Amino acid sequence: MAQRIQISRNGGPEVLEVQTFTPPDPAAGEIQIENKAIGINYIDTYVRSGLYPATLPSGLGTEAAGVVSKVGSAVSGFKPGDRVVYAQATLGAYSSVHNVIAEKVAHLPAAISFEQAAASFLKGLTVYYLLRQTYEIQPDETFLFHAASGGVGLIACQWAKALGAHLIGTVGSAEKAQRAKQAGAWATINYRHENVAQRVAELTDNKKVRVVYDSVGKETWEASLDCLQRRGLMVSFGNSSGPVTGVNLAILNQKGSLYVTRPSLFGYITTQQELTSASNELFSLIASGAIRVEVPENQKFTLSEVQKAHSALENRQTQGSCLLIP
């Protein structure tokens, strides 16, 4: 018997339930994976709360690393015993065993542990499409990245440093500022005590930046626009403070003929070929040490501790990545 997390209604962490179940055999085109480490991501809280609708009852989570235990028909390239990682599966990764479409799975190099992979794959692929595709960050370029000490943010700090770029990161405490700088942030702004747009202007000799990456949403929308140069790009890719609603498009004109995009990983990495090229770039940076992935022991939870994990994440009590260990 296996264990999984399920929700029967939307709400807070209390709706997360542990269930025992018998895993079905993988269907055609699927592989069955025995998860060794499961990534917890902010998007999971959106599904749980109902911000991102899911048909209930529903599993949760899309990211994990583990070992192939069974292979369905019409699958090539995978066999039982293979080390793998995935981040775009159908909901249900919060489980000791999960059947996943083979095209959504990548082979995991021996140099990278299951915990490293589960802690970095979705976040790392996110940073890949943001910094390499949505807007291609150039060496010596200065840009703003909100929530720089979060799971995605810390990888972005390291990736920016590897690119030779200057990441200005927003943080909520001196401790988080130190963590972002250790990861490679060029400068940090404590949004609780400093005016973000004013500090960006000071740090850039009033030139501002060509691009802002914002996963916070509602609270930072206007400030982000005020950090942009004329014809700059606002990349809104998350809603940790609530969704941006009621946008008056004229404001983009008033603040300098700005561009706005609302991208997602699924819009950028949709084919096996795209997944392979993205994961190869991420894995090479991790294997070389340019991106270090470390999960504090107090941010590793069992499946039965999933409510505690979600509470910690939503209350901003975590730094970097969190994991479920089946």
Backbone as numpy.savetxt, mean C-alpha at the origin, in Angstrom:
# Nx Ny Nz CAx CAy CAz Cx Cy Cz
-8.49 -28.67 8.56 -9.33 -27.47 8.56 -8.45 -26.21 8.56
-8.96 -25.18 7.92 -8.22 -23.92 7.85 -9.00 -22.82 8.57
-8.35 -21.69 8.80 -9.00 -20.55 9.43 -8.98 -19.35 8.50
-10.03 -18.52 8.60 -10.09 -17.30 7.82 -10.87 -16.23 8.59
-10.70 -14.99 8.15 -11.46 -13.88 8.71 -12.59 -13.54 7.77
-13.79 -13.31 8.33 -14.94 -12.97 7.51 -15.73 -11.83 8.15
-16.40 -11.04 7.31 -17.33 -10.02 7.81 -18.72 -10.32 7.26
-19.73 -10.21 8.12 -21.12 -10.41 7.72 -21.87 -9.09 7.65
-21.26 -8.04 8.20 -21.84 -6.70 8.14 -20.70 -5.69 8.16
-20.98 -4.48 7.70 -19.97 -3.44 7.71 -19.95 -2.75 9.06
-18.78 -2.22 9.41 -18.66 -1.53 10.69 -17.22 -1.41 11.11
-17.00 -1.28 12.44 -15.67 -1.15 12.99 -14.97 -2.49 13.10
-13.80 -2.53 13.74 -13.03 -3.77 13.88 -13.82 -4.92 14.51
-14.87 -4.57 15.28 -15.64 -5.62 15.96 -16.39 -6.54 15.00
-16.55 -6.17 13.72 -17.28 -7.03 12.78 -16.38 -8.14 12.19
-15.10 -8.10 12.49 -14.16 -9.11 11.98 -14.29 -10.39 12.81
-14.59 -11.50 12.14 -14.83 -12.77 12.83 -13.88 -13.85 12.31
-13.40 -14.70 13.21 -12.56 -15.85 12.83 -13.48 -17.04 12.55
-13.27 -17.67 11.40 -14.07 -18.85 11.01 -13.15 -20.02 10.68
-13.64 -21.22 10.96 -12.97 -22.44 10.52 -13.67 -22.93 9.25
-12.89 -23.38 8.25 -13.51 -23.83 7.00 -12.64 -24.88 6.32
-13.24 -25.59 5.39 -12.51 -26.56 4.57 -12.23 -25.92 3.21
-10.98 -25.68 2.85 -10.69 -25.00 1.59 -11.11 -25.84 0.39
-11.81 -25.25 -0.58 -12.13 -25.99 -1.80 -10.89 -26.16 -2.66
-10.90 -27.14 -3.55 -9.79 -27.29 -4.49 -9.74 -26.08 -5.41
-8.55 -25.70 -5.88 -8.48 -24.56 -6.80 -9.21 -24.85 -8.11
-9.90 -23.85 -8.62 -10.61 -23.97 -9.90 -9.60 -23.85 -11.05
-10.09 -24.01 -12.26 -9.22 -23.84 -13.43 -8.61 -22.44 -13.41
-7.32 -22.38 -13.64 -6.64 -21.09 -13.66 -6.23 -20.57 -12.29
-6.54 -21.33 -11.23 -6.20 -20.92 -9.87 -5.10 -21.78 -9.29
-4.43 -21.24 -8.28 -3.52 -22.05 -7.47 -3.90 -21.86 -6.00
-3.69 -22.91 -5.22 -3.98 -22.83 -3.79 -2.68 -22.53 -3.06
-2.74 -21.53 -2.19 -1.54 -21.08 -1.49 -1.74 -21.21 0.01
-0.77 -21.83 0.65 -0.74 -21.89 2.11 -0.01 -20.64 2.58
-0.78 -19.68 3.11 -0.20 -18.40 3.48 0.71 -18.53 4.69
1.88 -17.90 4.61 2.84 -17.87 5.72 2.86 -16.50 6.40
2.53 -15.47 5.65 2.44 -14.10 6.20 1.45 -13.33 5.34
0.60 -12.53 6.00 -0.49 -11.82 5.32 -0.34 -10.32 5.56
-0.40 -9.55 4.50 -0.29 -8.10 4.63 -1.60 -7.47 5.07
-1.50 -6.53 6.01 -2.66 -5.74 6.44 -2.50 -4.36 5.81
-3.50 -3.92 5.05 -3.40 -2.65 4.34 -4.58 -1.75 4.66
-4.36 -0.45 4.52 -5.43 0.49 4.88 -6.69 0.27 4.05
-6.50 -0.18 2.82 -7.65 -0.44 1.96 -8.57 -1.50 2.57
-8.01 -2.39 3.38 -8.82 -3.43 4.03 -9.85 -2.80 4.98
-9.47 -1.69 5.60 -10.42 -1.01 6.51 -11.55 -0.36 5.73
-11.27 0.04 4.49 -12.32 0.63 3.64 -13.37 -0.41 3.29
-12.90 -1.64 2.98 -13.82 -2.73 2.66 -14.64 -3.10 3.90
-13.96 -3.21 5.02 -14.63 -3.57 6.27 -15.71 -2.55 6.65
-15.40 -1.25 6.50 -16.34 -0.20 6.91 -17.49 -0.02 5.93
-17.28 -0.45 4.67 -18.30 -0.27 3.65 -18.01 0.88 2.71
-16.92 1.63 2.94 -16.54 2.71 2.03 -16.30 2.14 0.63
-15.65 0.97 0.58 -15.50 0.23 -0.67 -16.45 -0.97 -0.57
-17.54 -0.97 -1.34 -18.56 -2.01 -1.18 -18.06 -3.41 -1.55
-18.50 -4.39 -0.78 -18.23 -5.79 -1.08 -19.51 -6.58 -0.81
-19.72 -7.66 -1.55 -20.88 -8.50 -1.32 -20.68 -9.28 -0.02
-21.63 -9.12 0.90 -21.51 -9.77 2.21 -22.27 -11.09 2.24
-21.84 -12.08 3.04 -20.59 -12.08 3.80 -19.37 -12.11 2.89
-18.26 -11.60 3.40 -17.07 -11.47 2.57 -15.82 -11.77 3.38
-14.81 -12.30 2.68 -13.48 -12.37 3.25 -12.85 -10.99 3.18
-11.62 -10.90 3.61 -10.94 -9.60 3.64 -9.47 -9.81 3.27
-8.87 -8.78 2.74 -7.45 -8.83 2.42 -7.16 -9.34 1.03
-6.10 -8.81 0.43 -5.73 -9.20 -0.93 -4.26 -9.58 -1.06
-3.51 -9.52 0.04 -2.06 -9.66 -0.08 -1.51 -10.69 0.90
-0.68 -11.59 0.41 -0.01 -12.56 1.28 1.15 -13.20 0.53
1.99 -13.87 1.31 3.09 -14.65 0.74 3.03 -16.04 1.35
3.39 -17.04 0.56 3.32 -18.40 1.08 3.85 -19.41 0.09
3.35 -20.62 0.22 3.82 -21.75 -0.58 2.65 -22.36 -1.36
2.86 -22.64 -2.63 1.82 -23.28 -3.44 1.59 -24.70 -2.91
0.31 -25.01 -2.61 -0.01 -26.36 -2.12 -0.74 -27.19 -3.18
-1.54 -26.54 -4.04 -2.24 -27.24 -5.11 -2.30 -26.34 -6.34
-2.39 -26.96 -7.51 -2.48 -26.21 -8.76 -3.71 -26.66 -9.52
-4.54 -25.73 -9.94 -5.72 -26.06 -10.72 -5.36 -26.36 -12.17
-6.35 -26.79 -12.92 -6.11 -27.08 -14.34 -5.85 -25.78 -15.10
-5.21 -25.90 -16.25 -4.92 -24.76 -17.14 -3.99 -23.74 -16.49
-3.15 -24.21 -15.56 -2.17 -23.33 -14.94 -0.78 -23.79 -15.35
0.03 -22.86 -15.84 1.42 -23.18 -16.15 2.32 -22.21 -15.39
3.52 -22.66 -15.11 4.49 -21.78 -14.44 4.52 -21.90 -12.94
3.60 -22.68 -12.36 3.59 -22.86 -10.90 3.44 -24.35 -10.58
4.06 -24.75 -9.47 3.94 -26.13 -9.02 3.93 -26.16 -7.49
3.39 -27.20 -6.89 3.41 -27.29 -5.42 4.83 -27.14 -4.88
4.95 -26.35 -3.80 6.26 -26.09 -3.20 6.86 -24.77 -3.60
6.34 -24.13 -4.66 6.88 -22.83 -5.09 6.61 -21.76 -4.03
7.61 -20.91 -3.80 7.43 -19.74 -2.93 6.82 -18.62 -3.77
5.74 -18.03 -3.29 5.02 -17.04 -4.09 4.52 -15.88 -3.22
4.10 -14.82 -3.90 3.50 -13.67 -3.23 2.43 -13.11 -4.16
1.38 -12.53 -3.57 0.32 -11.94 -4.39 -0.25 -10.73 -3.66
-0.83 -9.82 -4.44 -1.38 -8.61 -3.82 -2.64 -8.10 -4.51
-3.12 -8.81 -5.49 -4.30 -8.36 -6.22 -5.33 -9.47 -6.32
-5.35 -10.32 -5.33 -6.28 -11.44 -5.36 -7.69 -10.97 -5.06
-8.65 -11.88 -5.27 -9.99 -11.62 -4.77 -9.92 -11.58 -3.25
-10.87 -10.90 -2.63 -10.86 -10.77 -1.17 -10.80 -12.14 -0.50
-10.03 -12.24 0.57 -9.94 -13.49 1.29 -8.54 -13.88 1.71
-7.57 -12.96 1.54 -6.20 -13.28 1.91 -6.01 -13.42 3.43
-6.93 -12.85 4.21 -6.87 -13.05 5.67 -7.30 -14.48 5.96
-6.46 -15.42 5.62 -6.81 -16.84 5.71 -5.55 -17.67 5.73
-5.60 -18.84 6.35 -4.42 -19.71 6.36 -4.20 -20.36 4.99
-5.28 -20.49 4.21 -5.20 -21.05 2.86 -6.08 -20.21 1.94
-5.59 -19.91 0.74 -6.37 -19.05 -0.16 -6.15 -19.51 -1.60
-7.24 -19.62 -2.37 -7.16 -19.91 -3.80 -7.08 -18.60 -4.57
-6.08 -18.49 -5.42 -5.79 -17.23 -6.10 -5.64 -17.48 -7.60
-6.13 -16.55 -8.42 -5.93 -16.63 -9.87 -4.43 -16.56 -10.15
-3.93 -17.51 -10.91 -2.48 -17.63 -11.12 -1.87 -16.36 -11.72
-2.61 -15.65 -12.55 -2.08 -14.44 -13.19 -1.81 -13.32 -12.20
-2.35 -13.45 -10.98 -2.16 -12.42 -9.95 -1.02 -12.75 -9.00
-0.30 -13.85 -9.29 0.72 -14.35 -8.38 2.10 -14.18 -9.00
3.07 -13.82 -8.16 4.46 -13.68 -8.60 5.33 -14.67 -7.84
6.36 -15.17 -8.51 7.34 -16.02 -7.83 8.16 -15.16 -6.87
8.46 -15.71 -5.71 9.20 -14.99 -4.68 10.65 -15.48 -4.64
11.60 -14.59 -4.88 13.01 -15.01 -4.83 13.40 -15.51 -3.44
14.33 -16.43 -3.41 14.77 -17.02 -2.14 15.38 -15.98 -1.20
15.90 -14.89 -1.77 16.56 -13.86 -0.95 15.58 -13.04 -0.11
14.29 -13.17 -0.39 13.28 -12.35 0.29 12.38 -13.26 1.11
12.22 -12.95 2.39 11.42 -13.78 3.29 9.92 -13.58 3.05
9.13 -14.52 3.54 7.67 -14.40 3.42 7.19 -13.12 4.11
7.74 -12.83 5.29 7.31 -11.63 6.02 7.69 -10.36 5.27
8.90 -10.31 4.73 9.30 -9.15 3.92 8.35 -8.97 2.74
8.03 -10.07 2.07 7.18 -10.00 0.88 5.78 -9.53 1.22
5.16 -10.13 2.25 3.80 -9.77 2.61 3.72 -8.34 3.15
4.82 -7.87 3.74 4.85 -6.51 4.30 5.08 -5.45 3.23
5.56 -5.86 2.06 5.99 -4.85 1.09 5.39 -4.97 -0.29
4.72 -6.08 -0.62 4.35 -6.29 -2.03 3.31 -5.29 -2.52
2.17 -5.21 -1.85 1.14 -4.26 -2.29 1.65 -2.83 -2.16
2.30 -2.53 -1.05 2.81 -1.18 -0.83 3.90 -0.85 -1.84
4.78 -1.83 -2.08 5.86 -1.62 -3.03 5.37 -1.45 -4.46
4.40 -2.27 -4.86 3.81 -2.10 -6.20 3.11 -0.76 -6.32
2.50 -0.31 -5.20 1.85 1.01 -5.19 2.88 2.11 -5.44
4.00 2.05 -4.71 5.05 3.05 -4.90 5.61 2.97 -6.32
5.73 1.75 -6.84 6.22 1.57 -8.22 5.34 2.34 -9.21
4.01 2.11 -9.15 3.18 2.78 -10.16 3.11 4.28 -9.91
3.18 4.71 -8.65 3.11 6.15 -8.35 4.35 6.89 -8.85
5.53 6.40 -8.46 6.77 7.11 -8.75 7.37 6.81 -10.11
6.93 5.69 -10.71 7.52 5.29 -11.98 6.57 5.43 -13.16
5.24 5.48 -12.88 4.29 5.48 -14.00 3.27 6.62 -13.95
2.59 6.82 -12.81 1.61 7.91 -12.75 2.29 9.24 -13.07
3.44 9.43 -12.45 4.33 10.55 -12.77 5.73 10.01 -12.58
6.59 10.15 -13.56 7.91 9.55 -13.47 8.88 10.50 -12.78
9.19 10.17 -11.52 10.09 11.00 -10.72 11.50 10.96 -11.29
12.11 12.14 -11.44 13.45 12.24 -12.01 14.50 12.45 -10.92
15.76 12.11 -11.18 16.83 12.42 -10.23 16.84 13.91 -9.92
17.08 14.24 -8.66 17.14 15.64 -8.17 15.78 16.33 -8.11
14.72 15.64 -8.49 13.39 16.25 -8.42 12.89 16.28 -6.97
12.24 17.38 -6.60 11.65 17.51 -5.26 10.14 17.34 -5.38
9.57 16.52 -4.49 8.12 16.30 -4.52 7.61 16.06 -3.11
6.28 16.14 -2.95 5.65 15.98 -1.64 4.93 14.64 -1.57
5.15 13.94 -0.46 4.49 12.64 -0.24 3.89 12.66 1.16
2.57 12.59 1.26 1.91 12.61 2.56 2.06 11.25 3.26
1.95 11.27 4.59 2.03 10.06 5.43 3.32 9.29 5.15
4.44 10.00 5.28 5.73 9.44 4.88 6.23 8.35 5.81
5.66 8.23 7.01 6.13 7.18 7.91 5.19 5.98 7.93
4.19 5.97 7.05 3.30 4.82 6.92 3.95 3.72 6.11
3.23 2.63 5.91 3.76 1.50 5.17 4.18 1.85 3.76
3.30 2.54 3.03 3.62 2.97 1.67 4.68 4.07 1.71
4.51 5.00 2.66 5.41 6.14 2.75 6.86 5.78 2.97
7.11 4.81 3.86 8.50 4.43 4.15 9.17 3.78 2.94
8.39 3.03 2.17 8.95 2.47 0.93 9.19 3.59 -0.08
8.27 4.56 -0.14 8.44 5.70 -1.05 9.70 6.50 -0.70
9.96 6.69 0.60 11.17 7.41 1.03 12.42 6.71 0.50
12.44 5.39 0.65 13.61 4.62 0.23 13.75 4.59 -1.28
12.60 4.45 -1.98 12.64 4.39 -3.45 13.08 5.74 -4.01
12.59 6.83 -3.41 12.99 8.17 -3.86 14.49 8.36 -3.71
15.02 7.91 -2.58 16.46 8.03 -2.35 17.23 7.22 -3.40
16.73 6.03 -3.71 17.38 5.19 -4.73 17.35 5.86 -6.10
16.32 6.67 -6.36 16.20 7.39 -7.63 17.02 8.69 -7.63
17.54 9.06 -6.46 18.28 10.32 -6.36 17.37 11.52 -6.29
16.12 11.32 -5.86 15.14 12.40 -5.78 14.99 12.90 -4.35
14.32 14.04 -4.19 14.15 14.69 -2.89 12.69 14.60 -2.44
12.41 13.66 -1.56 11.04 13.49 -1.05 10.84 14.35 0.19
9.84 15.22 0.15 9.39 15.94 1.34 8.22 15.16 1.89
8.32 14.69 3.12 7.28 13.84 3.68 6.53 14.51 4.82
5.20 14.39 4.82 4.44 14.88 5.97 4.33 13.76 7.00
4.42 14.16 8.28 4.36 13.22 9.39 3.59 13.86 10.54
3.20 13.04 11.53 2.40 13.55 12.64 3.12 13.66 13.96
4.43 13.31 13.99 5.17 13.40 15.24 6.66 13.46 14.95
7.44 13.88 15.95 8.89 13.95 15.81 9.48 12.56 15.58
8.89 11.56 16.26 9.36 10.18 16.11 9.15 9.70 14.67
7.98 10.03 14.10 7.70 9.62 12.72 8.57 10.39 11.73
8.90 11.65 12.05 9.80 12.42 11.19 11.17 11.76 11.14
11.65 11.33 12.30 12.96 10.67 12.37 12.95 9.38 11.56
11.86 8.64 11.67 11.74 7.36 10.95 11.75 7.59 9.44
11.01 8.62 8.98 10.98 8.93 7.54 12.35 9.37 7.04
13.04 10.18 7.84 14.37 10.64 7.42 15.37 9.49 7.37
15.26 8.58 8.33 16.14 7.41 8.32 15.90 6.57 7.06
14.65 6.57 6.59 14.31 5.79 5.39 14.73 6.48 4.11
15.04 7.78 4.19 15.51 8.46 2.99 14.80 9.74 2.62
13.84 10.18 3.46 13.17 11.45 3.17 14.20 12.59 3.18
14.09 13.49 2.25 15.00 14.64 2.15 14.65 15.67 3.22
13.35 15.83 3.47 12.86 16.75 4.50 11.51 16.25 4.98
11.12 16.66 6.19 9.81 16.29 6.73 9.07 17.52 7.22
7.75 17.42 7.23 6.88 18.49 7.73 5.91 17.86 8.73
5.90 18.36 9.95 4.95 17.88 10.96 3.64 18.64 10.77
2.66 17.96 10.19 1.41 18.65 9.84 0.62 19.10 11.07
0.94 18.56 12.24 0.23 18.98 13.45 0.68 20.35 13.94
1.91 20.74 13.57 2.47 21.99 14.07 2.89 22.97 12.98
2.97 22.49 11.74 3.46 23.35 10.67 2.44 23.45 9.54
2.45 24.58 8.86 1.61 24.78 7.68 2.30 24.10 6.49
1.65 23.06 5.97 2.30 22.23 4.95 2.66 23.04 3.71
1.72 23.79 3.16 1.98 24.55 1.93 3.07 25.60 2.15
3.04 26.23 3.29 4.05 27.26 3.62 5.44 26.64 3.71
5.53 25.48 4.37 6.83 24.81 4.51 7.35 24.29 3.17
6.45 23.79 2.32 6.88 23.35 0.98 7.46 24.52 0.21
6.81 25.68 0.29 7.32 26.87 -0.39 8.71 27.24 0.13
8.87 27.18 1.46 10.17 27.52 2.06 11.26 26.54 1.62
10.91 25.28 1.60 11.90 24.25 1.26 12.30 24.27 -0.22
11.46 24.87 -1.06 11.72 24.87 -2.50 12.01 26.26 -3.05
12.37 27.21 -2.17 12.63 28.60 -2.59 11.45 29.17 -3.37
10.24 28.84 -2.86 8.97 29.32 -3.45 8.66 28.75 -4.82
9.41 27.73 -5.25 9.11 27.11 -6.55 7.97 26.10 -6.43
7.72 25.59 -5.22 6.73 24.55 -4.97 7.14 23.26 -5.70
6.20 22.33 -5.91 6.56 21.03 -6.50 5.69 20.71 -7.71
6.21 19.83 -8.56 5.46 19.43 -9.76 4.40 18.39 -9.45
4.60 17.62 -8.37 3.66 16.54 -8.08 3.53 16.35 -6.57
2.30 16.08 -6.13 1.99 15.74 -4.74 1.30 14.38 -4.73
1.76 13.49 -3.86 1.12 12.17 -3.68 0.38 12.19 -2.35
-0.94 12.00 -2.41 -1.78 12.20 -1.22 -2.68 10.99 -0.97
-2.42 10.27 0.12 -3.27 9.14 0.51 -4.16 9.49 1.69
-4.10 10.75 2.15 -4.85 11.16 3.34 -6.27 11.57 2.96
-6.41 12.33 1.86 -7.76 12.64 1.36 -8.30 13.96 1.87
-9.42 13.88 2.52 -10.22 15.05 2.91 -9.41 16.15 3.62
-8.62 15.76 4.61 -7.92 16.75 5.44 -6.82 17.49 4.69
-6.27 16.90 3.67 -5.09 17.48 3.02 -5.34 17.96 1.59
-6.56 17.82 1.11 -6.88 18.14 -0.28 -6.46 19.55 -0.68
-6.93 20.56 0.02 -6.63 21.95 -0.37 -5.16 22.27 -0.15
-4.60 21.82 0.97 -3.19 22.08 1.23 -2.31 21.48 0.13
-2.68 20.29 -0.33 -1.92 19.64 -1.39 -1.94 20.47 -2.67
-3.11 20.98 -3.03 -3.21 21.81 -4.22 -2.34 23.06 -4.10
-2.26 23.60 -2.88 -1.48 24.82 -2.65 0.03 24.58 -2.71
0.45 23.32 -2.72 1.88 22.99 -2.80 2.35 22.86 -4.25
1.42 22.88 -5.19 1.76 22.58 -6.58 2.15 23.80 -7.40
3.11 23.58 -8.28 3.46 24.57 -9.29 2.32 24.71 -10.30
2.39 25.74 -11.11 1.44 25.89 -12.21 1.46 24.64 -13.09
0.31 24.11 -13.41 0.12 22.91 -14.21 0.69 21.67 -13.52
0.77 21.70 -12.19 1.26 20.55 -11.44 0.21 19.46 -11.33
0.65 18.30 -10.85 -0.21 17.12 -10.77 -0.48 16.71 -9.33
-1.75 16.63 -8.99 -2.18 16.13 -7.68 -2.59 14.67 -7.85
-1.86 13.77 -7.16 -2.15 12.34 -7.23 -2.84 11.93 -5.93
-4.15 11.74 -5.99 -4.93 11.34 -4.82 -5.13 9.83 -4.87
-4.49 9.10 -3.93 -4.57 7.64 -4.03 -5.06 6.98 -2.75
-5.69 7.74 -1.87 -6.23 7.14 -0.65 -7.10 8.10 0.12
-7.74 7.59 1.17 -8.72 8.38 1.94 -8.62 8.16 3.44
-7.42 8.13 4.00 -7.31 7.76 5.42 -8.03 8.74 6.34
-8.25 9.99 5.89 -9.00 10.96 6.71 -10.44 11.11 6.23
-10.83 10.29 5.26 -12.15 10.41 4.65 -12.01 10.80 3.19
-13.01 10.46 2.36 -12.91 10.74 0.93 -13.06 12.23 0.60
-12.41 12.63 -0.49 -12.58 13.98 -1.02 -13.90 14.02 -1.79
-14.81 14.88 -1.37 -16.13 14.96 -2.02 -16.45 16.41 -2.37
-17.44 16.59 -3.22 -17.91 17.93 -3.56 -16.84 18.82 -4.16
-16.00 18.27 -5.00 -14.90 19.04 -5.58 -15.43 20.06 -6.60
-15.00 21.29 -6.43 -15.31 22.35 -7.39 -14.15 22.40 -8.38
-14.40 21.96 -9.61 -13.31 21.89 -10.59 -12.67 23.24 -10.88
-13.41 24.32 -10.68 -12.85 25.65 -10.94 -11.64 25.94 -10.06
-11.56 25.27 -8.90 -10.43 25.51 -8.00 -9.11 25.10 -8.65
-9.16 24.11 -9.55 -7.96 23.68 -10.25 -7.45 24.79 -11.16
-8.37 25.52 -11.76 -8.01 26.66 -12.60 -7.44 27.78 -11.74
-8.13 28.08 -10.65 -7.72 29.19 -9.79 -6.33 28.99 -9.19
-5.97 27.74 -8.94 -4.67 27.46 -8.31 -3.57 27.15 -9.31
-3.84 27.35 -10.62 -2.76 27.24 -11.59 -2.94 26.19 -12.67
-4.17 26.02 -13.17 -4.43 25.04 -14.23 -3.87 23.66 -13.86
-4.24 23.22 -12.67 -3.70 21.97 -12.12 -4.35 20.74 -12.72
-3.63 19.63 -12.64 -4.16 18.31 -13.01 -4.42 17.52 -11.72
-5.44 16.66 -11.76 -5.71 15.74 -10.65 -5.96 14.36 -11.23
-5.42 13.33 -10.59 -5.72 11.96 -10.98 -6.03 11.14 -9.74
-6.89 10.14 -9.90 -7.23 9.22 -8.80 -6.92 7.81 -9.28
-5.62 7.43 -9.22 -5.21 6.14 -9.77 -5.37 5.01 -8.75
-5.23 3.79 -9.24 -5.17 2.63 -8.35 -4.21 1.62 -8.96
-3.72 0.74 -8.13 -2.81 -0.31 -8.59 -3.44 -1.13 -9.72
-4.75 -1.39 -9.59 -5.42 -2.27 -10.55 -5.54 -1.62 -11.93
-5.40 -0.30 -11.98 -5.42 0.38 -13.27 -4.07 0.39 -13.96
-3.03 0.09 -13.21 -1.67 0.13 -13.75 -1.05 -1.25 -13.93
-1.38 -2.18 -13.05 -0.80 -3.52 -13.14 -1.95 -4.51 -13.30
-2.26 -4.83 -14.54 -3.43 -5.66 -14.84 -3.09 -6.97 -15.53
-1.89 -7.07 -16.10 -1.51 -8.29 -16.81 -0.35 -8.98 -16.09
-0.15 -10.25 -16.41 0.96 -11.01 -15.83 2.29 -10.35 -16.18
2.40 -9.85 -17.39 3.64 -9.19 -17.84 3.91 -7.93 -17.03
2.87 -7.12 -16.80 3.02 -5.90 -16.01 3.39 -6.24 -14.57
2.77 -7.30 -14.02 3.07 -7.73 -12.65 4.52 -8.19 -12.54
4.97 -8.95 -13.52 6.34 -9.46 -13.49 7.37 -8.34 -13.54
7.17 -7.38 -14.44 8.16 -6.30 -14.57 8.15 -5.42 -13.32
6.96 -5.16 -12.74 6.88 -4.35 -11.53 7.52 -5.07 -10.34
7.20 -6.35 -10.18 7.74 -7.10 -9.04 9.24 -7.29 -9.16
9.74 -7.47 -10.38 11.19 -7.61 -10.57 11.93 -6.36 -10.12
11.37 -5.18 -10.45 12.02 -3.93 -10.04 11.98 -3.78 -8.52
10.83 -4.11 -7.92 10.71 -4.04 -6.46 11.66 -5.02 -5.78
11.65 -6.27 -6.22 12.47 -7.30 -5.58 13.96 -6.98 -5.70
14.37 -6.41 -6.83 15.79 -6.08 -6.99 16.22 -5.01 -5.99
15.34 -4.05 -5.71 15.65 -3.01 -4.73 15.70 -3.57 -3.32
14.80 -4.52 -3.02 14.80 -5.15 -1.69 16.05 -6.03 -1.53
16.33 -6.83 -2.54 17.48 -7.75 -2.47 18.80 -6.99 -2.36
18.87 -5.81 -2.99 20.11 -5.02 -2.96 20.26 -4.26 -1.65
19.18 -4.17 -0.87 19.23 -3.42 0.38 18.82 -1.97 0.23
18.51 -1.53 -1.01 18.07 -0.15 -1.21 16.73 0.10 -0.53
15.89 -0.94 -0.51 14.64 -0.88 0.26 14.72 -1.94 1.34
14.65 -1.50 2.59 14.67 -2.42 3.73 13.26 -2.57 4.27
12.86 -3.79 4.51 11.51 -4.07 5.01 11.64 -4.75 6.36
11.24 -4.06 7.41 11.30 -4.61 8.75 9.96 -4.39 9.43
9.41 -5.44 10.00 8.13 -5.34 10.70 8.38 -5.50 12.21
8.07 -4.48 13.02 8.25 -4.62 14.46 7.43 -5.80 15.00
7.96 -6.45 16.02 7.28 -7.62 16.58 5.88 -7.28 17.07
5.70 -6.04 17.58 4.37 -5.67 18.10 3.39 -5.31 16.99
3.83 -5.44 15.72 2.93 -5.22 14.59 2.71 -6.51 13.79
3.00 -7.63 14.45 2.68 -8.95 13.91 1.56 -9.54 14.78
0.46 -9.94 14.14 -0.73 -10.39 14.87 -1.15 -11.77 14.37
-1.75 -12.56 15.24 -2.36 -13.82 14.81 -3.72 -13.49 14.18
-4.32 -14.47 13.50 -5.65 -14.24 12.92 -6.66 -13.86 13.99
-6.54 -14.44 15.17 -7.50 -14.14 16.24 -7.31 -12.73 16.82
-6.20 -12.09 16.48 -5.93 -10.72 16.95 -6.25 -9.67 15.89
-7.01 -10.04 14.86 -7.24 -9.15 13.73 -7.96 -7.87 14.13
-8.89 -7.92 15.10 -9.58 -6.71 15.55 -8.58 -5.71 16.14
-7.69 -6.24 16.95 -6.64 -5.41 17.57 -5.76 -4.78 16.49
-5.45 -5.54 15.45 -4.61 -5.03 14.36 -5.28 -3.88 13.63
-6.56 -4.03 13.31 -7.28 -2.96 12.61 -7.41 -1.72 13.48
-7.65 -1.89 14.75 -7.75 -0.75 15.67 -6.44 0.02 15.71
-5.34 -0.69 15.81 -4.03 -0.04 15.85 -3.76 0.74 14.56
-4.12 0.15 13.43 -3.89 0.80 12.14 -4.72 2.07 12.01
-5.99 1.98 12.35 -6.88 3.14 12.18 -6.60 4.25 13.18
-6.07 3.90 14.33 -5.74 4.91 15.33 -4.33 5.46 15.17
-3.71 5.12 14.02 -2.39 5.63 13.66 -1.35 5.30 14.74
-1.48 4.10 15.29 -0.55 3.64 16.32 0.57 2.79 15.73
0.57 2.63 14.42 1.57 1.78 13.77 2.51 2.63 12.93
3.69 2.09 12.66 4.64 2.71 11.75 5.13 1.63 10.79
5.05 1.92 9.51 5.42 0.91 8.54 4.33 -0.15 8.40
4.73 -1.37 8.15 3.79 -2.44 7.80 3.34 -3.26 9.01
2.14 -3.84 8.88 1.60 -4.78 9.87 1.31 -6.10 9.17
1.41 -7.19 9.93 1.18 -8.52 9.35 0.26 -9.35 10.21
-0.46 -10.24 9.54 -1.13 -11.35 10.21 -0.28 -12.60 9.94
0.00 -13.37 10.98 0.76 -14.61 10.83 -0.17 -15.77 11.15
-0.61 -16.56 10.15 -1.56 -17.64 10.39 -1.03 -18.69 11.37
